[in-house]
Amino acid sequence: MKRLAIFSLIFILGFFASSRSIKNSKHNLSSSSAGNIKATSDSQICIFCHTSHTKGKNFPLWNRESSSVQYTLYSSSTLYSVLGQPDGASKLCLSCHDGTIALGRVLNRSENMSVTNTDAGRFPRGHSANLGENISDDHPISFSSNNVVSSSPEYKHPSLDDKVGYDKNGKIQCTTCHDPHHDNFPKFLVKDISGGALCKSCHDPIGYNGLSTHDISAKTWSGVGKNPWFHTNNKSVTENSCMNCHQSHNAEGSHHLLLKGPDSESCLACHNGNTGIDIRSELRKNVSHSVDSALYSNIHDAKENILLNNIHVQCVDCHNPHRVNSLKSVAPQVNGRLAGVSGMNITGSIIEESQFEFEVCLKCHGQDKYNSFDVSRQYQNSNMREAFLPSNKSFHSVVQKGGISGVPSLRPAWNVASIMNCTDCHNNNNSMKAGGSGPEGPHGSIHENLLERRYLIASGMPYQQSNYDLCWKCHRPEIIMSENLTTFKYHKKHINEESTPCSVCHDPHGSRQNIGLINFDTSVVFPNLDGELKFEVVGNKGYCYLQCHGEDHSPEDYEK
């Protein structure tokens, strides 16, 4: 007993002598505390949680009542465990941190101890320490990790020498991440959170650790949506790591515990030009992939069925924030910005991970409900997947090369074997590909249909070369407008002299029925007097049967 007393005394003295011990932390609620929430007169430190003597099996000599609250729990489609009401150590923590029981209300006192700067003795509402009865915006607790780890490769058990651990029942509790007696790291965390060290003890997102731009970037955090976990906001993206986007407690976006609300709002908290590439400005342009969640009846979910869900678009529909990187690619392969994103292949099947850029686009634009058309076609494709089918008579070479023997108007960088991406046409008008300095990708454009360059579709406008800048990106106007071509020598007559835009005759995506992307605009082109509206090829010559600009055209007038 004497030895035990000496050991206990040494332990206690060492415990309180530590500069980061409970005595010097916010968990010291006694009157001697340096904090602003503390007892007005009582100088005992441990009494707020523990008592030397207690009735029954009130482990660990607990001195507080247990909250009777039925909590609103965290919920997610990617939660691989069934949550129950908090228990174990988490239940003990919540006796203070749910804000329902006064801090000075302990079992071994007949009256509550008076505590300053509180709301009737409780943490004030809105205080970071008051989690409330709704803990759906907090990291889930009191659940077994076994099913989680076995269900997804993105989770793992902490190593045996890790300070992160489970309770005696193998459950994740508040004490998995927090040590209430030691404040060696902010918020009583058991280890440093910089670089995602704490989170990575259990979370192992595919393609993130040391690979993702969000894990290795050296850009500094400017304070936009300042993360309350840190005492300073002058940390790099690498240092903040997981906490650039997520918040373990009181998250504004309970969906995946996002720091700044719904999916895209969290992305745009950085991607506004202050801390990251300015995407917010692009989304404010005339035409954009608007991610404003107020426009939709639902938002993206990691487990959504894209065939059944209502129309919507969010940043995470096209980007996987854990796997995004700066690797370049050759068309049609996905680049690093689209790594790890689900999609739809050319046959209409949903795929978990897109290999080609067009598969990311087809996830939405391969469905009828996402498409609207500003040109009435003779043969209308109901979606872009139909337009690019390899079985079509002609198509722009997005899914595979077009199979055409010769296109003399192509610029030197292109040939008939070239594959192009959707983003070669649909892109930011100020992107580097367009000769500007803005970000790549179809976030926003000043041109209709999110086009990188101007593409006039209105008839009757006097010819200007700039009206068809998108076409001239790949095709040489001096060749197209030449009357000496061995292919079709009447482009100049149609485009220049008759002010007929390219879109009147050509469908820029594909034509199931005709070569040369021929698919007439039926608001301009009508059946001829014989009731015919068609284009046919006989031998090596093409013939048009139609009426245009009030004139009835016979095939021999437009031979090639």
Stockholm file with secondary structure:
# STOCKHOLM 1.0

chainA/1-560         MKRLAIFSLIFILGFFASSRSIKNSKHNLSSSSAGNIKATSDSQICIFCHTSHTKGKNFPLWNRESSSVQYTLYSSSTLYSVLGQPDGASKLCLSCHDGTIALGRVLNRSENMSVTNTDAGRFPRGHSANLGENISDDHPISFSSNNVVSSSPEYKHPSLDDKVGYDKNGKIQCTTCHDPHHDNFPKFLVKDISGGALCKSCHDPIGYNGLSTHDISAKTWSGVGKNPWFHTNNKSVTENSCMNCHQSHNAEGSHHLLLKGPDSESCLACHNGNTGIDIRSELRKNVSHSVDSALYSNIHDAKENILLNNIHVQCVDCHNPHRVNSLKSVAPQVNGRLAGVSGMNITGSIIEESQFEFEVCLKCHGQDKYNSFDVSRQYQNSNMREAFLPSNKSFHSVVQKGGISGVPSLRPAWNVASIMNCTDCHNNNNSMKAGGSGPEGPHGSIHENLLERRYLIASGMPYQQSNYDLCWKCHRPEIIMSENLTTFKYHKKHINEESTPCSVCHDPHGSRQNIGLINFDTSVVFPNLDGELKFEVVGNKGYCYLQCHGEDHSPEDYEK
#=GR chainA/1-560 SS CHHHHHHHHHHHHHHHHSTTBGGGSTTCCSTTCSSSSCBSSCCCSGGGTBCSCCSSSCTTTBCSCCCCCCCBCCCCTTCCSCCCSCCHHHHHHHHHHTSSSCTTCCTTCSSCCCBSSSBTTBCCTTCTTCCCSBCTTSCCCSEESHHHHHHCTTBCCCCTTCSCCCCTTSEECHHHHBCTTBCSBGGGBSSCCGGGTTGGGTBCCTTTTTTSHHHHCCCBCCSTTCCTTSSCSCCBHHHHGGGGTBCSSSCSBTGGGBTTSSHHHHHHTTTTTTSSCCCHHHHTSSEECCCCGGGSSSCCCTTCCTTTSCSCCCHHHHCCTTTCCCCCCCTTBCCGGGTTCCEECTTSCEESSCSBHHHHHHHHHTSGGGCCCSSCBSSCCSSHHHHTCTTSSEECTTSSCCCCSCCTTBCTTCCTTCCCCGGGTBSCTTBTTTTSSBCCSTTEESSGGGBSSCCCCCTTCCCCGGGGHHHHTTBCHHHHTCTTCSSCTTHHIIIIISCCCGGGTBCSSEESSCGGGBCCBTTTEECCTTSCCEEEEETTEEEEEEEETTEEECGGGGCC
#=GC SS_cons         CHHHHHHHHHHHHHHHHSTTBGGGSTTCCSTTCSSSSCBSSCCCSGGGTBCSCCSSSCTTTBCSCCCCCCCBCCCCTTCCSCCCSCCHHHHHHHHHHTSSSCTTCCTTCSSCCCBSSSBTTBCCTTCTTCCCSBCTTSCCCSEESHHHHHHCTTBCCCCTTCSCCCCTTSEECHHHHBCTTBCSBGGGBSSCCGGGTTGGGTBCCTTTTTTSHHHHCCCBCCSTTCCTTSSCSCCBHHHHGGGGTBCSSSCSBTGGGBTTSSHHHHHHTTTTTTSSCCCHHHHTSSEECCCCGGGSSSCCCTTCCTTTSCSCCCHHHHCCTTTCCCCCCCTTBCCGGGTTCCEECTTSCEESSCSBHHHHHHHHHTSGGGCCCSSCBSSCCSSHHHHTCTTSSEECTTSSCCCCSCCTTBCTTCCTTCCCCGGGTBSCTTBTTTTSSBCCSTTEESSGGGBSSCCCCCTTCCCCGGGGHHHHTTBCHHHHTCTTCSSCTTHHIIIIISCCCGGGTBCSSEESSCGGGBCCBTTTEECCTTSCCEEEEETTEEEEEEEETTEEECGGGGCC
//
